[in-house]
C-alpha cells in the first residue's frame, strides 16, 4: 500500500489540530537509475533448499502414523 488516509494529530501545547498527510511515493531506484535487485532469480542453492524441504516433508509424512491410530 503506497498511500494511507490522512490522519490528524493534536498538538499538546495549545490544543490545535494539525493535519498529517501521507503522499504517494514513487518506486525507489538506485542513484544510477537501475531497478532494485529483487526479485532474485531461481538459483542452484534455491533448488537445493526446495528439495531439502520437500524431502523432509516427505520423510515426515512417511514416518508419522495416520491420524487417529495412536492410543493415549
N, C-alpha and C positions, 0 to 999 in steps of 0.2 A: 504494500500500500504506500503510495508516494505522498498522498495528502491525508490530512486529518481535519476534522471540523474545527472551526475557530473556537477557542476557549477564552474565558475571562478570568483574570486573576485580581484579587483585591490587594491594594497597597495598604500596609498596616499603619502608615503614618497618619494619613488624613482620611482614609476610608474611601478614596476614589477607586473606581474600577478601571483597569487597563485591559485593553484587548490584546490577546496574544494570538497571532495568526501563524499558520504554517503554510508556507508556499510550496507548490510542487517543485521538485528538483529534477534536473536533467540527469541522465545517466552519467556517472563519473567515468572519465577516461584518464589514461596516463598523460603526463606532460607531453609525450611525443605524439599523442593522438591515437595510439594503438588501443585496441579493445582490451578489456580486462582478460586475465589469463584463464578464467573459468568459463565454461565447464571444461574440465580436463578430458583428454582422450582416454579411451579404454586401453590400458597397457598390460603387459605381461604380469606384473605384480597384482594388478586388479583381478585378472583372471585367476591367479593363484589363490587370492583371498576368497573369491567367489566359490571356487572349487572346494577349498578347505571348509567353508561354511556349509555348503551343500553336503559334503561328506560327513560332517559332524551331525547334521540334522538327520541324514540317512542312518547313521550309526545309532543315534538315539532312538529313532523310530523302530529300528530292527530289534534292539536290545530291550526296549521297555515293554512290559506286558500290556495287553489290551485293557482298556478301561473296564472296570467292574469285575475283574478276575482276581484282584488282590484282596485277601481277607484281613481284617484288622484284629 
